[in-house]
């Protein structure tokens, strides 16, 4: 498969129709994949984790009892129309107040989304209204219809006993643990899934999983039984995007292939067709290829970082990698071309 440059991306090959893509994740990782995918298609649906319990989202979740809006807000902002109108409303959504009172660090978009939820009585309808305000290139949906908690088994928190596990609950606590996360689960364990999510996955051509916080933003999607059933029964092909760096606590010491092994352990029935990885984040290419092939996937190595030494994805470079993945015939991965 040819390597595509970062600029001047051609349209999606094949029939000429843009692919229908569902991207799963949360936070900055999902924003990265959406910022890339929007260059390839407007048939785009973001399915966003709803386990955040920190910051503005956590405060609204505790006070109002609804879904945490922060990750949903970030996904909507990533899909805003590339016009003065869209960018201005994106900046409004992302604005945070600075004060000495209760509004300190609340994001305007979180308050707007929470307001629409109260007025309309429907989370998806409220998100659709914000999408219309932004001129969003795609749709944003919550991963589950109720707020979730993440609970993890963590190693290394018991002095003198590195093999002992400690249960840690809450997304912020898990993401910031000084120990090593061994496994995660959701509370409740079988939350309801919105029918719009199931429909989007059933009608997709591609599902994109990652990048993002592996245990708190990526894997939780695979632990919602209704969502996993949709992912394992869809005709869509699946692409996993690996992170550019490990995350302290969550994935300290993880190799690139270890991310895939953990994913397979949490969702053994999931078939993966392609894995996108940046060469700088892969220590042993052969080991990554072996693990990917055991999942049914082939590896696409591309330079997808911004190139300034920070672990951030470049939207156009990542879009080029996704275009290569999407244009590969079924059963043929993207190969190990250079970036």
N, C-alpha and C positions, 0 to 999 in steps of 0.2 A: 504494500500500500504506500502511495507517495506521501512524503512529508509536506504539510501545508504551512506556509509562513504565517506570522502573527497578524499581518495586515492584509487588507483586501480579500477577505474571506469570500469564496464563491458560494453560491447557493447550494442547498442540499442536493446531492446527485440523485440519479434514478428517475422516478416519475416526475420530478419537479415539485411534488407536494411536500410541504414541510412536515417533518415527523411529529407525531403526538408524543410528548415526553412528560413523564411524572418524575419530579425530583424530590427525594426524601432527605430530611435532615433538620437542622435548626441552627440558629445563631449565625456566626460569621462564615462557617463552612457552607451552609446552604446559600447564603448570599453570594458566595464565590461561584458556586455552580450555576445559580440563576443568572448572575451577571454575564456568564459565558453563554449559557443556553439561549438567552434572549436574542443573541446574534444569529441563531440558526432557525428559530421557530417562534411563533406566537401561540402555537398549540401547546401551551406549557402550563402544567399544574404543579404547584408546590404543596407537599404534604408535610406539615410542620409539627415538631414535637411540642407537647403541652405539659411539660414537667418542670418548667422553671419555677423556682421558689425564692429567688433573690431579687434585690433591687426594686425598681418600680413595679415590675410584673408581680413579684412576690407580694408586695404590699397590697396591690389591687386584688390579687387572688385571695389573700387572707381577709381583706375588708369586704369585698363584694361577693366572694364565693364562686366566681366564674373561672373560666380558662385564663391562664396567664397570657397577656397579649403581646409581650415583647418580641418573641421570635417570629410571630405572625406579622408584626409591624415591620421587622427587618426584611422579611421575605417580600412583602408588598413594596417596600422602598426599593429593593433591588430590581423590581419589575416596572418601575415608573416609566412613563413616556419620556423619551429623550427630547424634550422641548422645554421652553422656559416654564410653561405651566406645570408639566410633570416634575421637573427638578425642584421647582419652588415648593410644591406640595410635599415632595419627598423630604425637603429640608424642614418643613413644618412638622412632619411626622417624627423626624429624628431629633428635633430640638428638645433639650432638657432644661428645666427651670433651675435657676440657682437662687436660693433664698434661705432665710433662717427658719422657715416654717415647714409645714407638712408637704408643701409642693416641691421641696428640694429634691432634685434629681429625678422627678417624674418626667417621663417622656410625653410630649404632647400627643403623639400618635397613640400611646397606650390609653390615655384619657378619652380620645376620640373614639377608639374602637370599643372601649367599655361603655361609652355613652350610647353608641349605636346598638350594642347588644341589649342594653336595658330598654331602649325605645322600640326595637323591632322584636325582641324576644327570640332571636335566632342568630347564632354565631356566624353561620355561613352567609346569611343575607347581609349581616353587618360588614363582613370582610369584603363581600362583593361591592358594597356601596363605597368602601374606601378604595377598592380597585378602580372603580369608575372615576372617582375623584382624581386619582393619579394617572389615569389613562394606562393602566397596567397592561403589560404584554403577557397576559396569562392570568391564572387564578390561584388563590391561596386558600388552602383548606387545613383545618386542624387534624392532627393524627388520630385523635380520639374525641369523643363527644363530652368527656368529663376530664377535669384536671387530674394529672397523674403524679405519683411520687416515685422516685428512683431509689432503690435500696441495693446496696452493694456489699459483698464480702471483700474485706480489705486485709491484706497481709502486712505485717511489719509495724503494727500499732501497739503490740504488747511487748514491753521491755523484756529483753532476754529470751523471747520466744518468737523468732521470725516466721515460724510456720503457723502460728496461731492466727485465726481469722476473727475479725471484728465486723459486726454489722453496722454500716453507716447509711443513714437515710437522708434523702434530699439531694437535688441536683447540685446545688452549690457545694454542699459538704462532700459529695462524691468527687466532683470536679477538682476540688482544692485539697483533697486528702494528701497527707505526706506519705501515706503507705502505698502499696501496690494493689490496684483493683484486680481481683481474681474472677469475679462474676457479678452480674447485675440482674435485677428482676424489677417488675413493676408492681405498684400498689395503686388501684386494684389490679389483679392479674389478668382479668378478661374484660377490659373496658369496652363500651359500645363504640362502634366505628360508624361515622357518617356514611350514608349510602352514596353521597357524591364522591367520596374517596374510592370506594369499591368500583364505582362506574368508571372513574378516570383511569384507574389501573387496568381495568378490563379492556378499555378502548385504546390504551397506549401502544405505541410502537417500541418505546424504550423506557425503562425505569433506571434512573441514576441515583445511586446510593453513595453518600459521602461527597466531598470531604467533610470533616467536622470532628468534634469531640467524640471519640469512638464509643465510649461506654455511656455517655449521657445524651448524645444527639443522634448517633447513627444506629447503634444496636437496638435502642428502644423500639424502633419501628418493627423490628423482627420479633418482638416479644408481645405484641398485641395479636392475639389469635386470629381475629377477623381480618386484620391487615395482612398477616402472614399468609392466610388462606388465599387472599386476593393475589398476593405476589407469586405464590407457587402455582396458581391456576391460570394466570394471564398468558396470553400469546406473546406479550411484550418480551423483548430481550433485556437483559440487565447488565448495567455497567457500574462497576465500583471504582470510585475515585479515591486514591490513597492520599493521606496527608503529606505535607512537606516536612513535618518535624514531629517528634514525639511530644506528648503533653505530660508535664510533670504530674505524678500521681496516677493518672489514668493509664498512660501507655509508656511510662519510663522503661527504657531498656527493650522496648518492642522493636523487632525488625519489621521490614515491610511485609514479609510473608506472615509474620505473627498476627498482623491485623486481619488477614484473610482467614487464618486458622481460628481465631476467636469468633469471627463472623460465622464460619461454618459450624462451630460448636453451638452457637445460639440458634442457628436456623439450618439444620442439616438437610432440609428438603429444598433449599433455595438453590437454583441453578444460576450461575454467573457466566455471562458470555464474554465480557471484556473487563480488563483492569487497566486503568490509566494511572501511571506513576511517573514522577520526575526522577531522572537518573540520580540527582544529588541526594534523594531520599531512599535510595536502594543500595544496601551494602553488598548484597549477594544476588545478582540478577538471576543466576541459574536456580537458586533456591526459590525465588519469587515465582519464576516460570513453572517450576515443579508443583508448587502449591496451587497456583492459579489453574494449571491444567487438571489437577485433581478435582477442581470444582467445575470443570467444563469450560474454563475461560482461557483466553490468550491475552498476553500482556502488550500494551502499547506504551513504550517509553518515549516521552516527549518532555522537553523543557517547558514547563507550564508556570514557573514562578516569575515574579516581577524582575528578578535579576539583580536586586540590590543587596542580597544577602539575608533579607528578612523572609520568614516562611509565609509568604502571601502569594496567592494565585493571581496571575495576570489574566484578565478576562478574555482578551483576544487569543492568547496562546492556548488557554484552556478550551476556548471555542473551536480552535483549529483541531485540537486533539479529539474533541467530541465529534466534529465533522468526519474525521477519519474513521472513528469507531462506527458511526451511524451508516457510513457508506460501505462498510465491509459486508460482503455477502454473508448470509446466515451460515454459521458453521466455520467461518473463516475469521480469525481474530485479526487484529491490526498489525501483528508482527512486532518486531523489535527494532523498528527504525529509529534513527537518531532525531534529535529535535533541533 
